[in-house]
Amino acid sequence: MPIETRYVLVASMDVDPEYEELFNAVYDEHAEYLSSVPGVRSITRMKGEPFSLIIASEVKEQPAPSPIYTAIYEINSPAVLNSVEWAKAVEEGRWATEVRPHTRNRQHAVYEVRRTVDGI
């Protein structure tokens, strides 16, 4: 499915293994709060995994990425991330107190979408 916004926020992190089940349950709740923020159009959660690919006729084995968990937030503008609504939503629910302390290697980046090619 093509990206339909001009900007995306990519949030990636690792989680302590003993909190992985809680992380996944609570991130779904967390995403519901954030998806209600004006200017947030969609949220896609992913977990990296190892893979192989062929480049220049050679099979390259790749480990799972680190950080292993990533969420892509389709947003109308980077200003969404500085809104009062975002600030409130990011602290709601169990995420801030029960999960965030057990995450590490957290990375956030905003990208301007230049082009989307949709395969058939």
C-alpha positions in Angstrom: 0.0 0.0 0.0 1.5 3.4 -0.9 2.3 6.0 1.6 -0.3 8.7 1.3 1.2 11.6 3.3 4.0 13.9 2.6 5.9 13.0 5.8 6.6 10.0 7.9 7.9 9.6 11.4 10.0 6.4 11.8 10.3 5.3 15.4 12.5 2.3 16.1 13.6 0.5 19.3 14.6 -2.7 21.0 12.8 -4.0 24.1 14.1 -6.1 26.9 13.2 -9.8 26.0 11.2 -10.4 29.2 9.0 -7.4 28.4 8.4 -8.2 24.7 4.9 -9.6 25.2 3.8 -6.6 27.2 5.5 -4.3 24.7 3.4 -5.7 21.8 0.2 -5.5 23.7 0.7 -2.0 25.0 2.1 -0.6 21.7 -1.2 -1.4 20.1 -2.9 0.7 22.8 -0.3 3.4 22.4 -0.9 3.5 18.7 -4.6 4.0 19.3 -3.9 7.1 21.4 -1.5 8.5 18.8 -3.7 7.7 15.8 -6.3 10.1 17.3 -3.9 13.1 17.1 -4.9 15.5 14.3 -2.5 15.1 11.4 -1.6 11.4 12.1 -3.1 9.5 9.2 -1.9 5.9 9.9 0.5 3.9 11.9 2.2 0.7 10.8 4.1 -1.5 13.2 6.8 -3.9 12.1 9.4 -6.3 13.6 12.6 -6.9 11.7 13.8 -10.4 10.8 16.8 -11.9 9.2 16.8 -12.4 5.4 18.9 -12.9 2.3 19.0 -11.1 -1.0 20.9 -11.3 -4.2 23.2 -8.4 -5.1 25.6 -8.6 -8.1 24.8 -12.4 -8.4 25.9 -13.0 -4.8 23.6 -14.1 -2.0 24.0 -11.8 1.0 22.8 -13.0 4.4 21.5 -10.2 6.6 20.8 -10.4 10.3 17.6 -8.9 11.9 18.0 -5.2 12.1 18.8 -3.3 15.3 16.7 -1.8 16.6 14.3 -4.7 15.8 10.9 -2.9 16.2 9.9 -0.1 14.0 6.7 1.9 13.6 6.0 4.2 10.6 3.6 7.1 11.4 2.2 8.8 8.3 1.8 12.4 9.3 0.6 15.5 7.5 3.6 17.6 8.7 6.4 17.5 11.2 4.5 20.1 13.2 2.2 17.3 14.3 5.0 16.1 16.6 5.0 19.4 18.5 1.3 19.7 19.0 -0.4 19.7 22.4 -2.4 16.7 21.2 0.7 14.7 20.4 2.3 15.6 23.7 -0.8 14.4 25.6 -1.2 11.2 23.6 2.4 10.1 23.8 2.1 10.0 27.6 -1.4 8.4 27.9 -2.1 4.8 28.9 0.5 2.2 30.1 3.2 3.0 27.5 5.0 5.7 29.5 5.2 3.9 32.8 5.1 0.2 32.0 6.9 -0.1 28.7 9.1 2.9 27.8 11.5 2.1 30.7 12.2 -1.3 29.2 13.0 0.0 25.7 16.5 0.9 24.5 18.3 1.9 21.3 15.4 4.2 20.6 15.7 6.1 17.3 13.3 8.6 15.7 13.6 10.2 12.3 11.3 12.2 10.1 11.4 11.8 6.3 9.8 13.8 3.5 8.2 11.4 1.1 9.5 12.1 -2.4 7.9 9.4 -4.4 5.9 6.2 -3.9 5.8 3.5 -6.6 3.0 1.0 -6.2 3.6 -2.5 -7.5 1.0 -4.4 -9.4 
